[in-house]
Amino acid sequence: MSIDTTFHPLAGTIVVDSTAAAQVKQAGQLGVTTFRCVARIANAVLAWGVTAPSAPADYTAVGAQAPNTIKLTVGVACYLELPPNMFFISNAVFATSNVEITGGIGGVGG
């Protein structure tokens, strides 16, 4: 018996930038265990939290920690296993860097 590693979207897709933290529609997150994150423009940095996080810096200093933060490669899907109802924010304004977030289940790679 094989294991299904396909991502199955359960909630709508939102686009986040640095203007304000956003959340995938709460009513549509029943069963969500994974968020698929795709950077649409270069140098996207994504931060998340159970409350609205601050916009992340473009780069973190050597040796400094950046909790709940990840840098994404353009067009490559990254799958984050997080609790539902997380807030997301990116590092720059919509015109220069944004990230698509879709709530669902499954998904591997990144």
SVG drawing of the C-alpha trace seen along z (x, -y; Angstrom):
<svg xmlns="http://www.w3.org/2000/svg" viewBox="-17 -48 44 50">
<polyline fill="none" stroke="black" stroke-width="0.4" points="0.0,0.0 1.4,-3.4 1.3,-6.6 -0.5,-9.5 1.9,-12.5 -0.1,-14.7 -1.2,-18.1 -5.0,-18.4 -6.1,-22.0 -9.0,-22.5 -9.0,-26.3 -8.8,-29.2 -5.4,-30.7 -4.4,-34.1 -1.6,-36.4 0.5,-38.0 2.9,-40.8 4.4,-43.2 1.4,-45.5 -0.4,-43.4 -0.5,-39.8 -3.2,-37.7 -4.9,-34.5 -6.4,-31.8 -10.2,-32.1 -10.9,-30.6 -14.2,-29.0 -12.4,-27.0 -9.7,-25.4 -11.4,-22.3 -8.8,-19.5 -6.0,-21.8 -2.6,-20.4 -0.3,-21.8 0.2,-25.2 1.6,-25.3 3.7,-28.4 4.8,-29.7 6.9,-32.8 5.9,-34.7 8.7,-37.2 12.4,-36.8 13.8,-37.2 10.6,-36.4 10.9,-35.8 7.8,-34.4 7.0,-34.6 4.1,-33.1 2.6,-32.9 -0.6,-32.2 -1.0,-36.0 -0.1,-38.6 3.7,-38.5 5.8,-41.5 7.2,-41.7 10.4,-39.7 13.8,-41.2 15.2,-40.5 18.3,-38.9 19.1,-37.7 22.5,-38.5 25.0,-35.6 24.3,-33.7 21.0,-35.5 17.8,-33.4 14.8,-34.1 12.0,-31.9 9.0,-31.0 10.7,-32.5 11.7,-30.9 13.2,-32.3 11.5,-30.9 12.7,-30.2 10.6,-31.7 8.0,-29.3 9.0,-26.4 6.3,-25.1 7.3,-24.8 5.0,-22.7 4.8,-23.8 3.0,-21.6 1.5,-24.1 -1.7,-24.3 -4.7,-25.8 -5.6,-29.5 -2.0,-30.7 -1.2,-34.3 1.3,-34.9 3.3,-38.0 6.0,-38.5 9.0,-40.8 8.1,-43.4 5.2,-45.2 3.0,-43.4 4.7,-44.9 8.2,-43.6 7.6,-40.4 4.6,-38.3 3.7,-34.8 0.7,-32.6 -0.5,-30.5 -3.0,-27.6 -4.3,-25.5 -4.7,-21.8 -3.4,-18.4 -0.4,-16.4 2.4,-17.6 6.1,-16.9 9.1,-18.6 9.9,-22.2"/>
</svg>
